[in-house]
Amino acid sequence: MNTLLKFITCGSVDDGKSTLIGRMLYDAKLIFKEQEEALIVDSKLGSAGDEIDYALLLDGLMAEREQGITIDVAYRYFSTDKRSFIVADTPGHEEYTRNMAVGASGCDLAIILIDATKGILRQTKRHTRICNLMGIRNFVFAINKMDLVAYNQEIFDTIKNEIYERIKIFNYDSIFIIPVSASKGDNITKPSNNMLWYSDKTLLQYLEEVAIITDNVEKSFLMTVQRVSRPDHTFRGFQGQVIQGSATIGDTIYITKRRRSKY
């Protein structure tokens, strides 16, 4: 049975989030012929040289292409024979963390990218925590740019062990850690010939098969405040997105502030 999976890609800036999803869509032949032709032409106009810049499939804003980063949340809808997907490709820059939080709301799973050459960074930790606060209980940690570390298993294992140690403080239903190279296509839709030491599923295969546990128990009201509305000096309101539950007139609402953490 074909089910819907809503997931988010996040992590620190330049970890390869847009490239990962672009590569997945390209290799799985989930784009139209016209999109493929435009991608090839646009890649030649950019800084990627003769190589295809798969991030261009998602970085649609002119400002994003000029800066080479994701600014807004880009939603993409695609389907395979096994499942339908909605992916929210979110910005990694600290300045746009609010946009990332908006993208996380309503998602069932988070793909958190980690640059193999840099390891776990502060923004990686922040995004993991935000996803968990938004109710996400299924995590995929994609250790990207393995080609830049010569597909070294020891580097992957070191990062993997650190992930398992840090994830202990969160509530989660599933966790999957995979070594990939988004630019080269390793372990995205096909097993990598460069990492024969890895024998688990590819990223797309895992996304097609992962079971999402749904909780039908009524949840308390939770809304993330994204901005303060002050049309004049007599009114102050709060705007945001309802993550779960509902509220009615007369209910008591508690406002909490996110506490800083070392993680």
GUPADO-910810 format. One record per residue (C-alpha): x, y, z; residue number from 1; chain; residue in three letters. Coordinates in steps of 0.1 Angstrom, whole numbers. Layout:
N
{px X; py Y; pz Z; pos NUM; unit A; code ALA}
...
//
This chain:
263
{px 0; py 0; pz 0; pos 1; unit A; code MET}
{px 13; py 34; pz -10; pos 2; unit A; code ASN}
{px 16; py 57; pz 20; pos 3; unit A; code THR}
{px 26; py 93; pz 24; pos 4; unit A; code LEU}
{px 58; py 102; pz 41; pos 5; unit A; code LEU}
{px 65; py 139; pz 50; pos 6; unit A; code LYS}
{px 101; py 145; pz 58; pos 7; unit A; code PHE}
{px 125; py 174; pz 62; pos 8; unit A; code ILE}
{px 162; py 178; pz 53; pos 9; unit A; code THR}
{px 182; py 199; pz 77; pos 10; unit A; code CYS}
{px 217; py 204; pz 91; pos 11; unit A; code GLY}
{px 244; py 230; pz 90; pos 12; unit A; code SER}
{px 249; py 253; pz 60; pos 13; unit A; code VAL}
{px 267; py 237; pz 30; pos 14; unit A; code ASP}
{px 262; py 202; pz 43; pos 15; unit A; code ASP}
{px 246; py 193; pz 9; pos 16; unit A; code GLY}
{px 209; py 192; pz 18; pos 17; unit A; code LYS}
{px 196; py 205; pz -16; pos 18; unit A; code SER}
{px 222; py 184; pz -35; pos 19; unit A; code THR}
{px 210; py 153; pz -17; pos 20; unit A; code LEU}
{px 174; py 156; pz -26; pos 21; unit A; code ILE}
{px 182; py 169; pz -61; pos 22; unit A; code GLY}
{px 204; py 139; pz -67; pos 23; unit A; code ARG}
{px 177; py 115; pz -54; pos 24; unit A; code MET}
{px 151; py 130; pz -78; pos 25; unit A; code LEU}
{px 175; py 129; pz -107; pos 26; unit A; code TYR}
{px 189; py 93; pz -102; pos 27; unit A; code ASP}
{px 154; py 79; pz -95; pos 28; unit A; code ALA}
{px 142; py 96; pz -127; pos 29; unit A; code LYS}
{px 115; py 115; pz -108; pos 30; unit A; code LEU}
{px 118; py 147; pz -128; pos 31; unit A; code ILE}
{px 105; py 156; pz -162; pos 32; unit A; code PHE}
{px 126; py 156; pz -193; pos 33; unit A; code LYS}
{px 123; py 194; pz -195; pos 34; unit A; code GLU}
{px 135; py 198; pz -159; pos 35; unit A; code GLN}
{px 165; py 176; pz -167; pos 36; unit A; code GLU}
{px 174; py 196; pz -198; pos 37; unit A; code GLU}
{px 171; py 229; pz -179; pos 38; unit A; code ALA}
{px 192; py 215; pz -150; pos 39; unit A; code LEU}
{px 220; py 207; pz -174; pos 40; unit A; code ILE}
{px 219; py 241; pz -190; pos 41; unit A; code VAL}
{px 217; py 260; pz -157; pos 42; unit A; code ASP}
{px 246; py 239; pz -143; pos 43; unit A; code SER}
{px 269; py 250; pz -172; pos 44; unit A; code LYS}
{px 260; py 287; pz -164; pos 45; unit A; code LEU}
{px 270; py 283; pz -127; pos 46; unit A; code GLY}
{px 302; py 274; pz -109; pos 47; unit A; code SER}
{px 298; py 236; pz -111; pos 48; unit A; code ALA}
{px 318; py 233; pz -144; pos 49; unit A; code GLY}
{px 310; py 203; pz -164; pos 50; unit A; code ASP}
{px 293; py 186; pz -134; pos 51; unit A; code GLU}
{px 256; py 188; pz -128; pos 52; unit A; code ILE}
{px 246; py 210; pz -99; pos 53; unit A; code ASP}
{px 217; py 189; pz -84; pos 54; unit A; code TYR}
{px 209; py 216; pz -58; pos 55; unit A; code ALA}
{px 194; py 237; pz -86; pos 56; unit A; code LEU}
{px 164; py 215; pz -86; pos 57; unit A; code LEU}
{px 155; py 229; pz -52; pos 58; unit A; code LEU}
{px 172; py 263; pz -49; pos 59; unit A; code ASP}
{px 147; py 281; pz -70; pos 60; unit A; code GLY}
{px 150; py 317; pz -56; pos 61; unit A; code LEU}
{px 174; py 340; pz -75; pos 62; unit A; code MET}
{px 189; py 351; pz -42; pos 63; unit A; code ALA}
{px 195; py 315; pz -33; pos 64; unit A; code GLU}
{px 213; py 308; pz -66; pos 65; unit A; code ARG}
{px 234; py 339; pz -62; pos 66; unit A; code GLU}
{px 245; py 331; pz -27; pos 67; unit A; code GLN}
{px 247; py 293; pz -31; pos 68; unit A; code GLY}
{px 225; py 287; pz 0; pos 69; unit A; code ILE}
{px 189; py 278; pz 8; pos 70; unit A; code THR}
{px 170; py 307; pz 23; pos 71; unit A; code ILE}
{px 133; py 297; pz 22; pos 72; unit A; code ASP}
{px 117; py 263; pz 27; pos 73; unit A; code VAL}
{px 114; py 245; pz -6; pos 74; unit A; code ALA}
{px 87; py 218; pz -8; pos 75; unit A; code TYR}
{px 89; py 190; pz -34; pos 76; unit A; code ARG}
{px 63; py 163; pz -40; pos 77; unit A; code TYR}
{px 73; py 130; pz -56; pos 78; unit A; code PHE}
{px 63; py 94; pz -57; pos 79; unit A; code SER}
{px 78; py 60; pz -63; pos 80; unit A; code THR}
{px 61; py 27; pz -68; pos 81; unit A; code ASP}
{px 62; py 21; pz -30; pos 82; unit A; code LYS}
{px 54; py 55; pz -15; pos 83; unit A; code ARG}
{px 45; py 91; pz -19; pos 84; unit A; code SER}
{px 67; py 119; pz -4; pos 85; unit A; code PHE}
{px 66; py 155; pz 6; pos 86; unit A; code ILE}
{px 100; py 168; pz 14; pos 87; unit A; code VAL}
{px 108; py 202; pz 30; pos 88; unit A; code ALA}
{px 143; py 213; pz 20; pos 89; unit A; code ASP}
{px 152; py 239; pz 47; pos 90; unit A; code THR}
{px 180; py 265; pz 52; pos 91; unit A; code PRO}
{px 210; py 256; pz 72; pos 92; unit A; code GLY}
{px 222; py 291; pz 80; pos 93; unit A; code HIS}
{px 217; py 302; pz 116; pos 94; unit A; code GLU}
{px 200; py 334; pz 104; pos 95; unit A; code GLU}
{px 172; py 314; pz 88; pos 96; unit A; code TYR}
{px 166; py 289; pz 117; pos 97; unit A; code THR}
{px 130; py 301; pz 120; pos 98; unit A; code ARG}
{px 123; py 290; pz 84; pos 99; unit A; code ASN}
{px 138; py 256; pz 93; pos 100; unit A; code MET}
{px 115; py 253; pz 123; pos 101; unit A; code ALA}
{px 85; py 261; pz 101; pos 102; unit A; code VAL}
{px 95; py 233; pz 77; pos 103; unit A; code GLY}
{px 99; py 208; pz 106; pos 104; unit A; code ALA}
{px 63; py 213; pz 118; pos 105; unit A; code SER}
{px 41; py 186; pz 104; pos 106; unit A; code GLY}
{px 69; py 163; pz 93; pos 107; unit A; code CYS}
{px 72; py 126; pz 102; pos 108; unit A; code ASP}
{px 109; py 122; pz 97; pos 109; unit A; code LEU}
{px 140; py 143; pz 96; pos 110; unit A; code ALA}
{px 171; py 137; pz 74; pos 111; unit A; code ILE}
{px 199; py 155; pz 92; pos 112; unit A; code ILE}
{px 230; py 159; pz 71; pos 113; unit A; code LEU}
{px 265; py 160; pz 85; pos 114; unit A; code ILE}
{px 296; py 169; pz 65; pos 115; unit A; code ASP}
{px 321; py 141; pz 69; pos 116; unit A; code ALA}
{px 350; py 165; pz 68; pos 117; unit A; code THR}
{px 336; py 186; pz 97; pos 118; unit A; code LYS}
{px 316; py 163; pz 119; pos 119; unit A; code GLY}
{px 288; py 173; pz 142; pos 120; unit A; code ILE}
{px 285; py 211; pz 144; pos 121; unit A; code LEU}
{px 265; py 234; pz 166; pos 122; unit A; code ARG}
{px 238; py 240; pz 139; pos 123; unit A; code GLN}
{px 236; py 202; pz 135; pos 124; unit A; code THR}
{px 228; py 199; pz 172; pos 125; unit A; code LYS}
{px 203; py 228; pz 171; pos 126; unit A; code ARG}
{px 184; py 214; pz 142; pos 127; unit A; code HIS}
{px 182; py 179; pz 159; pos 128; unit A; code THR}
{px 167; py 195; pz 190; pos 129; unit A; code ARG}
{px 142; py 216; pz 170; pos 130; unit A; code ILE}
{px 130; py 186; pz 151; pos 131; unit A; code CYS}
{px 124; py 167; pz 183; pos 132; unit A; code ASN}
{px 106; py 197; pz 199; pos 133; unit A; code LEU}
{px 84; py 197; pz 168; pos 134; unit A; code MET}
{px 73; py 162; pz 175; pos 135; unit A; code GLY}
{px 96; py 144; pz 150; pos 136; unit A; code ILE}
{px 104; py 109; pz 163; pos 137; unit A; code ARG}
{px 121; py 93; pz 133; pos 138; unit A; code ASN}
{px 157; py 104; pz 123; pos 139; unit A; code PHE}
{px 180; py 97; pz 95; pos 140; unit A; code VAL}
{px 216; py 109; pz 98; pos 141; unit A; code PHE}
{px 232; py 111; pz 64; pos 142; unit A; code ALA}
{px 270; py 114; pz 67; pos 143; unit A; code ILE}
{px 276; py 133; pz 35; pos 144; unit A; code ASN}
{px 307; py 141; pz 14; pos 145; unit A; code LYS}
{px 323; py 107; pz 21; pos 146; unit A; code MET}
{px 342; py 111; pz -12; pos 147; unit A; code ASP}
{px 361; py 140; pz 4; pos 148; unit A; code LEU}
{px 375; py 117; pz 31; pos 149; unit A; code VAL}
{px 383; py 89; pz 7; pos 150; unit A; code ALA}
{px 353; py 69; pz 18; pos 151; unit A; code TYR}
{px 370; py 62; pz 51; pos 152; unit A; code ASN}
{px 350; py 38; pz 73; pos 153; unit A; code GLN}
{px 368; py 49; pz 105; pos 154; unit A; code GLU}
{px 357; py 85; pz 100; pos 155; unit A; code ILE}
{px 321; py 73; pz 95; pos 156; unit A; code PHE}
{px 322; py 51; pz 126; pos 157; unit A; code ASP}
{px 335; py 79; pz 147; pos 158; unit A; code THR}
{px 307; py 103; pz 137; pos 159; unit A; code ILE}
{px 281; py 74; pz 141; pos 160; unit A; code LYS}
{px 292; py 67; pz 176; pos 161; unit A; code ASN}
{px 290; py 103; pz 186; pos 162; unit A; code GLU}
{px 254; py 105; pz 171; pos 163; unit A; code ILE}
{px 243; py 75; pz 192; pos 164; unit A; code TYR}
{px 258; py 91; pz 223; pos 165; unit A; code GLU}
{px 241; py 125; pz 217; pos 166; unit A; code ARG}
{px 207; py 111; pz 206; pos 167; unit A; code ILE}
{px 202; py 94; pz 240; pos 168; unit A; code LYS}
{px 186; py 126; pz 255; pos 169; unit A; code ILE}
{px 158; py 126; pz 229; pos 170; unit A; code PHE}
{px 126; py 107; pz 225; pos 171; unit A; code ASN}
{px 127; py 88; pz 191; pos 172; unit A; code TYR}
{px 111; py 58; pz 175; pos 173; unit A; code ASP}
{px 137; py 51; pz 148; pos 174; unit A; code SER}
{px 172; py 61; pz 139; pos 175; unit A; code ILE}
{px 192; py 53; pz 107; pos 176; unit A; code PHE}
{px 227; py 64; pz 100; pos 177; unit A; code ILE}
{px 241; py 61; pz 65; pos 178; unit A; code ILE}
{px 273; py 72; pz 47; pos 179; unit A; code PRO}
{px 266; py 90; pz 14; pos 180; unit A; code VAL}
{px 281; py 113; pz -12; pos 181; unit A; code SER}
{px 252; py 134; pz -26; pos 182; unit A; code ALA}
{px 273; py 149; pz -54; pos 183; unit A; code SER}
{px 286; py 115; pz -66; pos 184; unit A; code LYS}
{px 254; py 95; pz -59; pos 185; unit A; code GLY}
{px 269; py 70; pz -34; pos 186; unit A; code ASP}
{px 241; py 52; pz -14; pos 187; unit A; code ASN}
{px 214; py 76; pz -25; pos 188; unit A; code ILE}
{px 194; py 54; pz -48; pos 189; unit A; code THR}
{px 220; py 27; pz -55; pos 190; unit A; code LYS}
{px 246; py 9; pz -33; pos 191; unit A; code PRO}
{px 280; py 25; pz -35; pos 192; unit A; code SER}
{px 309; py 6; pz -51; pos 193; unit A; code ASN}
{px 332; py 29; pz -31; pos 194; unit A; code ASN}
{px 320; py 18; pz 3; pos 195; unit A; code MET}
{px 317; py -20; pz 2; pos 196; unit A; code LEU}
{px 321; py -20; pz 39; pos 197; unit A; code TRP}
{px 285; py -6; pz 41; pos 198; unit A; code TYR}
{px 259; py -33; pz 34; pos 199; unit A; code SER}
{px 226; py -17; pz 47; pos 200; unit A; code ASP}
{px 199; py -1; pz 27; pos 201; unit A; code LYS}
{px 203; py 29; pz 4; pos 202; unit A; code THR}
{px 187; py 62; pz 15; pos 203; unit A; code LEU}
{px 157; py 60; pz -9; pos 204; unit A; code LEU}
{px 151; py 23; pz 0; pos 205; unit A; code GLN}
{px 150; py 32; pz 37; pos 206; unit A; code TYR}
{px 126; py 61; pz 31; pos 207; unit A; code LEU}
{px 103; py 38; pz 11; pos 208; unit A; code GLU}
{px 102; py 12; pz 39; pos 209; unit A; code GLU}
{px 105; py 30; pz 72; pos 210; unit A; code VAL}
{px 74; py 25; pz 94; pos 211; unit A; code ALA}
{px 60; py 56; pz 109; pos 212; unit A; code ILE}
{px 41; py 51; pz 142; pos 213; unit A; code ILE}
{px 11; py 73; pz 144; pos 214; unit A; code THR}
{px -3; py 84; pz 178; pos 215; unit A; code ASP}
{px -41; py 88; pz 178; pos 216; unit A; code ASN}
{px -42; py 100; pz 214; pos 217; unit A; code VAL}
{px -54; py 136; pz 216; pos 218; unit A; code GLU}
{px -25; py 159; pz 222; pos 219; unit A; code LYS}
{px -23; py 192; pz 241; pos 220; unit A; code SER}
{px -23; py 225; pz 222; pos 221; unit A; code PHE}
{px 12; py 235; pz 209; pos 222; unit A; code LEU}
{px 20; py 264; pz 187; pos 223; unit A; code MET}
{px 54; py 278; pz 177; pos 224; unit A; code THR}
{px 55; py 316; pz 178; pos 225; unit A; code VAL}
{px 72; py 328; pz 146; pos 226; unit A; code GLN}
{px 65; py 366; pz 149; pos 227; unit A; code ARG}
{px 49; py 393; pz 170; pos 228; unit A; code VAL}
{px 21; py 413; pz 154; pos 229; unit A; code SER}
{px 20; py 450; pz 164; pos 230; unit A; code ARG}
{px -3; py 469; pz 140; pos 231; unit A; code PRO}
{px -5; py 498; pz 165; pos 232; unit A; code ASP}
{px 3; py 506; pz 201; pos 233; unit A; code HIS}
{px -29; py 492; pz 215; pos 234; unit A; code THR}
{px -25; py 456; pz 203; pos 235; unit A; code PHE}
{px 2; py 429; pz 206; pos 236; unit A; code ARG}
{px -5; py 395; pz 190; pos 237; unit A; code GLY}
{px 15; py 364; pz 183; pos 238; unit A; code PHE}
{px 15; py 346; pz 150; pos 239; unit A; code GLN}
{px 27; py 311; pz 144; pos 240; unit A; code GLY}
{px 18; py 276; pz 133; pos 241; unit A; code GLN}
{px -2; py 251; pz 153; pos 242; unit A; code VAL}
{px 18; py 220; pz 157; pos 243; unit A; code ILE}
{px -7; py 198; pz 175; pos 244; unit A; code GLN}
{px -40; py 199; pz 194; pos 245; unit A; code GLY}
{px -65; py 228; pz 195; pos 246; unit A; code SER}
{px -75; py 258; pz 216; pos 247; unit A; code ALA}
{px -108; py 275; pz 222; pos 248; unit A; code THR}
{px -119; py 308; pz 237; pos 249; unit A; code ILE}
{px -114; py 308; pz 275; pos 250; unit A; code GLY}
{px -86; py 283; pz 275; pos 251; unit A; code ASP}
{px -55; py 291; pz 296; pos 252; unit A; code THR}
{px -24; py 294; pz 274; pos 253; unit A; code ILE}
{px 11; py 290; pz 288; pos 254; unit A; code TYR}
{px 40; py 307; pz 270; pos 255; unit A; code ILE}
{px 74; py 290; pz 274; pos 256; unit A; code THR}
{px 108; py 301; pz 262; pos 257; unit A; code LYS}
{px 132; py 276; pz 247; pos 258; unit A; code ARG}
{px 160; py 270; pz 271; pos 259; unit A; code ARG}
{px 196; py 270; pz 259; pos 260; unit A; code ARG}
{px 214; py 237; pz 260; pos 261; unit A; code SER}
{px 249; py 225; pz 253; pos 262; unit A; code LYS}
{px 234; py 201; pz 228; pos 263; unit A; code TYR}
//
